[in-house]
């Protein structure tokens, strides 16, 4: 299995996301996440059909494109919003000692399905060549505020919680 932490730390820096993981968080740990391919189910393209993990469960609330001061990032720009959303997810994961290596599932809500290529591009840069988490993408009529183009929630294994 690929060590997601090593890939993430390099890809995050190249992508411009904060790579403020401590040396301990970046060190390989016992791999407790699996990505089996169920017999008779078509392989996912850009997602895994099944992901399992051992450890404490962390539910990361849907993140939107707000910076730490509550200001919207990238109004009407799905790529800019996706970058901020994934940075917010990274910070939430870090709060429980986790990284994107520990993510089991991403649920993506978009106001226009046409934003998915921008979201996938950011996700792919953040995850690198790692096995992708399980994922669902849904177009919704609206989110909490009209300037939000997307909201993404994550389910992960908490390492230090």
KEDREN-929549 format. One record per residue: residue in one letter; residue number from 1; z negated, x negated, y of N, C-alpha, C in turn. Coordinates in nm, 2 decimals, m for minus. Last residue first. Layout:
<atoms>
  r    k    n_zz    n_xx    n_yy   ca_zz   ca_xx   ca_yy    c_zz    c_xx    c_yy
  A  NUM       Z       X       Y       Z       X       Y       Z       X       Y
...
</atoms>
This chain:
<atoms>
  r    k    n_zz    n_xx    n_yy   ca_zz   ca_xx   ca_yy    c_zz    c_xx    c_yy
  X  161   m1.85    0.70    1.15   m1.92    0.82    1.20   m2.04    0.85    1.11
  X  160   m1.67    0.50    1.08   m1.80    0.46    1.14   m1.88    0.58    1.18
  X  159   m1.44    0.63    0.98   m1.49    0.51    0.92   m1.63    0.48    0.96
  X  158   m1.30    0.93    0.89   m1.39    0.87    0.98   m1.45    0.75    0.92
  X  157   m0.98    1.02    0.82   m1.10    0.97    0.76   m1.18    0.90    0.87
  X  156   m0.84    1.31    1.00   m0.85    1.17    0.96   m0.97    1.14    0.88
  X  155   m0.62    1.51    1.17   m0.72    1.51    1.07   m0.72    1.37    1.01
  X  154   m0.51    1.60    1.50   m0.51    1.51    1.38   m0.63    1.54    1.29
  X  153   m0.29    1.78    1.71   m0.42    1.76    1.66   m0.40    1.67    1.53
  X  152   m0.11    1.79    2.01   m0.11    1.74    1.87   m0.25    1.72    1.83
  X  151    0.11    1.97    2.22   m0.03    1.95    2.18   m0.03    1.90    2.04
  X  150    0.35    1.98    2.48    0.31    1.96    2.35    0.16    1.95    2.34
  X  149    0.38    2.03    2.75    0.50    2.05    2.66    0.46    2.04    2.52
  X  148    0.20    2.16    3.00    0.19    2.10    2.88    0.31    2.13    2.79
  X  147    0.23    2.33    3.22    0.29    2.19    3.23    0.28    2.11    3.10
  X  146    0.09    2.56    3.17    0.23    2.56    3.16    0.30    2.43    3.17
  X  145   m0.19    2.53    2.94   m0.13    2.52    3.08    0.02    2.51    3.07
  X  144   m0.21    2.59    2.67   m0.31    2.63    2.76   m0.27    2.62    2.91
  X  143    0.13    2.69    2.58    0.01    2.62    2.55   m0.09    2.65    2.66
  X  142    0.36    2.93    2.43    0.29    2.86    2.54    0.17    2.78    2.49
  X  141    0.50    2.97    2.20    0.54    3.04    2.32    0.49    2.97    2.44
  X  140    0.58    2.69    1.99    0.49    2.80    2.03    0.54    2.86    2.16
  X  139    0.70    2.54    1.70    0.73    2.58    1.84    0.65    2.70    1.87
  X  138    0.55    2.30    1.50    0.56    2.44    1.53    0.60    2.46    1.67
  X  137    0.52    2.08    1.23    0.56    2.10    1.37    0.60    2.25    1.39
  X  136    0.30    1.90    1.04    0.36    2.02    1.06    0.40    2.03    1.21
  X  135    0.24    1.64    0.80    0.26    1.69    0.93    0.32    1.82    0.93
  X  134    0.08    1.36    0.65    0.13    1.49    0.63    0.14    1.55    0.77
  X  133    0.17    1.03    0.78    0.07    1.14    0.74    0.15    1.27    0.71
  X  132    0.40    0.78    0.64    0.35    0.88    0.75    0.25    0.98    0.69
  X  131    0.34    0.45    0.56    0.36    0.59    0.51    0.31    0.69    0.61
  X  130    0.45    0.24    0.83    0.35    0.29    0.74    0.39    0.42    0.68
  X  129    0.60    0.11    1.01    0.66    0.13    0.88    0.56    0.19    0.78
  X  128    0.47    0.26    1.30    0.55    0.15    1.24    0.61    0.19    1.11
  X  127    0.31    0.44    1.44    0.29    0.42    1.29    0.36    0.30    1.23
  X  126    0.42    0.42    1.70    0.28    0.40    1.68    0.25    0.37    1.53
  X  125    0.69    0.47    1.65    0.65    0.34    1.71    0.50    0.31    1.69
  X  124    0.68    0.72    1.55    0.73    0.62    1.47    0.69    0.48    1.52
  X  123    0.58    0.87    1.77    0.50    0.86    1.65    0.55    0.74    1.56
  X  122    0.80    0.83    1.95    0.67    0.78    1.98    0.58    0.76    1.85
  X  121    0.99    0.97    1.80    1.02    0.83    1.84    0.88    0.76    1.87
  X  120    0.88    1.23    1.77    0.90    1.14    1.65    0.92    1.00    1.69
  X  119    0.90    1.31    2.04    0.77    1.30    1.98    0.78    1.21    1.85
  X  118    1.17    1.31    2.08    1.09    1.23    2.16    0.96    1.20    2.10
  X  117    1.25    1.51    1.88    1.30    1.37    1.87    1.22    1.27    1.96
  X  116    1.11    1.74    1.98    1.07    1.67    1.86    1.13    1.53    1.85
  X  115    1.19    1.90    2.19    1.11    1.78    2.22    1.08    1.70    2.10
  X  114    1.32    2.12    2.08    1.41    2.01    2.13    1.33    1.88    2.17
  X  113    1.13    2.31    2.06    1.15    2.22    1.94    1.24    2.11    1.97
  X  112    0.91    2.37    2.31    1.05    2.36    2.28    1.08    2.26    2.17
  X  111    0.64    2.35    2.30    0.69    2.47    2.37    0.85    2.47    2.35
  X  110    0.48    2.25    2.00    0.57    2.22    2.11    0.61    2.35    2.17
  X  109    0.23    2.10    1.81    0.27    2.23    1.87    0.35    2.19    1.99
  X  108    0.16    1.94    1.51    0.23    1.93    1.64    0.27    2.07    1.69
  X  107   m0.08    1.79    1.33   m0.02    1.92    1.35    0.03    1.92    1.50
  X  106   m0.11    1.54    1.09   m0.08    1.57    1.23   m0.02    1.71    1.24
  X  105   m0.33    1.39    0.85   m0.24    1.49    0.89   m0.23    1.51    1.04
  X  104   m0.47    1.16    0.81   m0.42    1.23    0.70   m0.31    1.33    0.74
  X  103   m0.53    0.84    0.95   m0.48    0.98    0.98   m0.42    1.04    0.85
  X  102   m0.59    0.58    0.93   m0.68    0.67    0.87   m0.64    0.82    0.88
  X  101   m0.42    0.44    1.09   m0.41    0.41    0.95   m0.49    0.51    0.87
  X  100   m0.49    0.49    1.35   m0.38    0.58    1.29   m0.37    0.55    1.14
  X   99   m0.84    0.44    1.30   m0.71    0.41    1.36   m0.61    0.51    1.30
  X   98   m1.20    0.48    1.35   m1.07    0.49    1.28   m0.95    0.45    1.36
  X   97   m1.45    0.52    1.47   m1.42    0.39    1.39   m1.29    0.39    1.32
  X   96   m1.46    0.73    1.62   m1.52    0.75    1.49   m1.49    0.63    1.40
  X   95   m1.32    0.65    1.85   m1.46    0.70    1.87   m1.53    0.72    1.73
  X   94   m1.06    0.61    1.76   m1.15    0.49    1.78   m1.30    0.53    1.79
  X   93   m0.97    0.87    1.77   m0.98    0.80    1.64   m1.08    0.69    1.65
  X   92   m0.96    0.90    2.05   m1.04    0.98    1.97   m1.07    0.92    1.83
  X   91   m0.76    0.70    2.11   m0.90    0.69    2.16   m1.00    0.78    2.09
  X   90   m0.54    0.81    1.98   m0.59    0.67    1.94   m0.74    0.66    1.99
  X   89   m0.50    1.04    2.12   m0.54    1.05    1.98   m0.60    0.92    1.94
  X   88   m0.43    0.93    2.37   m0.55    1.01    2.36   m0.60    1.02    2.21
  X   87   m0.19    0.82    2.28   m0.29    0.73    2.34   m0.43    0.81    2.33
  X   86   m0.05    1.05    2.22   m0.08    0.95    2.11   m0.19    0.85    2.16
  X   85   m0.03    1.16    2.48   m0.10    1.23    2.37   m0.14    1.14    2.26
  X   84    0.12    0.97    2.61   m0.02    0.99    2.65   m0.09    1.06    2.54
  X   83    0.37    0.98    2.47    0.29    0.86    2.47    0.15    0.88    2.51
  X   82    0.43    1.25    2.52    0.40    1.21    2.38    0.33    1.08    2.38
  X   81    0.48    1.24    2.79    0.37    1.32    2.74    0.33    1.28    2.60
  X   80    0.71    1.08    2.79    0.59    1.04    2.86    0.47    1.11    2.81
  X   79    0.88    1.25    2.64    0.85    1.12    2.60    0.72    1.06    2.66
  X   78    0.91    1.49    2.80    0.84    1.49    2.67    0.81    1.35    2.62
  X   77    0.85    1.56    3.12    0.90    1.45    3.05    0.84    1.44    2.91
  X   76    0.72    1.75    3.28    0.86    1.78    3.24    0.93    1.66    3.17
  X   75    0.49    1.52    3.38    0.54    1.66    3.39    0.69    1.66    3.36
  X   74    0.34    1.27    3.30    0.48    1.30    3.26    0.51    1.45    3.27
  X   73    0.01    1.37    3.28    0.10    1.26    3.27    0.24    1.31    3.23
  X   72   m0.23    1.54    3.48   m0.12    1.55    3.38   m0.03    1.42    3.39
  X   71   m0.57    1.42    3.50   m0.44    1.44    3.56   m0.33    1.44    3.46
  X   70   m0.81    1.36    3.40   m0.77    1.50    3.39   m0.64    1.53    3.45
  X   69   m0.87    1.09    3.38   m0.92    1.17    3.50   m0.89    1.31    3.50
  X   68   m0.74    1.00    3.16   m0.89    1.00    3.16   m0.95    1.07    3.28
  X   67   m0.46    1.23    3.14   m0.52    1.10    3.15   m0.67    1.11    3.15
  X   66   m0.31    1.46    2.93   m0.40    1.44    3.04   m0.45    1.30    3.03
  X   65   m0.13    1.59    2.73   m0.09    1.48    2.82   m0.18    1.47    2.94
  X   64   m0.35    1.68    2.46   m0.24    1.71    2.55   m0.23    1.59    2.65
  X   63   m0.47    1.73    2.13   m0.46    1.65    2.25   m0.34    1.68    2.33
  X   62   m0.67    1.92    1.93   m0.54    1.91    1.99   m0.55    1.83    2.12
  X   61   m0.94    1.73    1.79   m0.89    1.85    1.86   m0.75    1.82    1.92
  X   60   m0.97    1.59    1.49   m0.94    1.56    1.62   m0.88    1.68    1.69
  X   59   m1.20    1.57    1.24   m1.10    1.67    1.30   m1.09    1.63    1.44
  X   58   m1.28    1.37    0.98   m1.28    1.38    1.12   m1.17    1.47    1.16
  X   57   m1.48    1.32    0.69   m1.36    1.39    0.75   m1.38    1.40    0.90
  X   56   m1.57    1.03    0.51   m1.61    1.14    0.60   m1.48    1.19    0.67
  X   55   m1.39    0.97    0.20   m1.48    0.94    0.31   m1.51    1.06    0.39
  X   54   m1.06    0.94    0.09   m1.20    0.94    0.05   m1.28    0.90    0.18
  X   53   m0.76    1.14    0.10   m0.85    1.03    0.14   m0.99    1.05    0.09
  X   52   m0.41    1.22    0.07   m0.55    1.24    0.03   m0.63    1.12    0.08
  X   51   m0.13    1.40    0.14   m0.20    1.28    0.17   m0.35    1.31    0.13
  X   50    0.19    1.52    0.07    0.05    1.52    0.03   m0.01    1.39    0.08
  X   49    0.44    1.48    0.20    0.40    1.61    0.15    0.25    1.63    0.12
  X   48    0.46    1.29    0.50    0.43    1.30    0.36    0.40    1.44    0.32
  X   47    0.74    1.25    0.72    0.61    1.30    0.69    0.59    1.29    0.54
  X   46    1.00    1.16    0.75    0.92    1.14    0.86    0.78    1.20    0.84
  X   45    1.09    1.38    0.52    1.16    1.28    0.60    1.07    1.27    0.73
  X   44    0.95    1.42    0.19    0.95    1.45    0.34    1.02    1.34    0.41
  X   43    1.13    1.50   m0.11    1.05    1.40   m0.02    1.06    1.44    0.12
  X   42    1.09    1.81   m0.27    1.17    1.72   m0.20    1.09    1.63   m0.11
  X   41    0.91    1.84   m0.57    0.91    1.87   m0.42    1.00    1.76   m0.35
  X   40    0.90    1.75   m0.83    0.96    1.88   m0.80    0.96    1.92   m0.66
  X   39    0.60    1.58   m0.80    0.71    1.61   m0.88    0.77    1.74   m0.85
  X   38    0.47    1.46   m0.50    0.47    1.56   m0.60    0.60    1.58   m0.67
  X   37    0.38    1.15   m0.42    0.50    1.23   m0.41    0.50    1.33   m0.52
  X   36    0.08    1.05   m0.26    0.15    1.08   m0.38    0.28    1.16   m0.35
  X   35   m0.07    0.85   m0.08    0.04    0.93   m0.05    0.13    0.97   m0.17
  X   34   m0.42    0.79    0.00   m0.30    0.79   m0.09   m0.20    0.88   m0.05
  X   33   m0.68    0.59    0.11   m0.58    0.69    0.15   m0.46    0.68    0.05
  X   32   m0.85    0.38    0.11   m0.90    0.51    0.05   m0.81    0.62    0.09
  X   31   m0.87    0.05    0.07   m0.77    0.15    0.09   m0.82    0.28    0.03
  X   30   m1.12   m0.13    0.24   m1.08   m0.07    0.11   m0.99    0.05    0.14
  X   29   m0.97   m0.29    0.52   m1.08   m0.23    0.45   m1.03   m0.17    0.32
  X   28   m0.86   m0.55    0.73   m0.83   m0.46    0.62   m0.96   m0.41    0.55
  X   27   m0.96   m0.54    1.07   m0.96   m0.61    0.94   m0.93   m0.51    0.83
  X   26   m0.98   m0.39    1.30   m0.84   m0.43    1.26   m0.84   m0.50    1.12
  X   25   m1.25   m0.36    1.33   m1.17   m0.24    1.30   m1.03   m0.28    1.26
  X   24   m1.32   m0.63    1.38   m1.37   m0.56    1.26   m1.29   m0.44    1.23
  X   23   m1.19   m0.68    1.62   m1.15   m0.75    1.50   m1.20   m0.68    1.38
  X   22   m1.13   m0.36    1.78   m1.21   m0.48    1.76   m1.16   m0.55    1.64
  X   21   m0.85   m0.25    1.97   m0.93   m0.24    1.84   m1.01   m0.37    1.83
  X   20   m0.69   m0.20    2.19   m0.83   m0.25    2.21   m0.91   m0.23    2.08
  X   19   m0.42   m0.17    2.28   m0.45   m0.22    2.15   m0.59   m0.28    2.15
  X   18   m0.26    0.09    2.45   m0.38    0.00    2.45   m0.41   m0.04    2.31
  X   17    0.09    0.08    2.42   m0.04    0.15    2.41   m0.15    0.05    2.40
  X   16    0.32   m0.07    2.43    0.25   m0.05    2.55    0.13    0.04    2.54
  X   15    0.45   m0.14    2.21    0.49   m0.01    2.26    0.42    0.01    2.40
  X   14    0.34   m0.38    2.13    0.48   m0.38    2.17    0.52   m0.25    2.24
  X   13    0.09   m0.28    2.07    0.10   m0.37    2.18    0.25   m0.37    2.23
  X   12    0.15   m0.12    1.85    0.09   m0.06    1.97    0.10   m0.15    2.09
  X   11    0.25   m0.30    1.66    0.34   m0.20    1.72    0.28   m0.14    1.85
  X   10    0.01   m0.45    1.60    0.14   m0.51    1.66    0.23   m0.41    1.72
  X    9   m0.17   m0.26    1.52   m0.21   m0.34    1.63   m0.08   m0.41    1.69
  X    8   m0.02   m0.13    1.31   m0.05   m0.06    1.43   m0.09   m0.15    1.54
  X    7   m0.01   m0.33    1.11    0.11   m0.28    1.17    0.08   m0.22    1.30
  X    6   m0.28   m0.36    1.05   m0.21   m0.47    1.09   m0.08   m0.43    1.16
  X    5   m0.35   m0.09    0.97   m0.41   m0.15    1.08   m0.33   m0.27    1.14
  X    4   m0.20   m0.04    0.74   m0.16    0.03    0.86   m0.23   m0.04    0.98
  X    3   m0.09   m0.22    0.49   m0.21   m0.21    0.58   m0.17   m0.16    0.71
  X    2    0.07   m0.05    0.22    0.08   m0.13    0.35   m0.05   m0.11    0.43
  X    1    0.00   m0.09   m0.12    0.00    0.00    0.00    0.00   m0.09    0.12
</atoms>
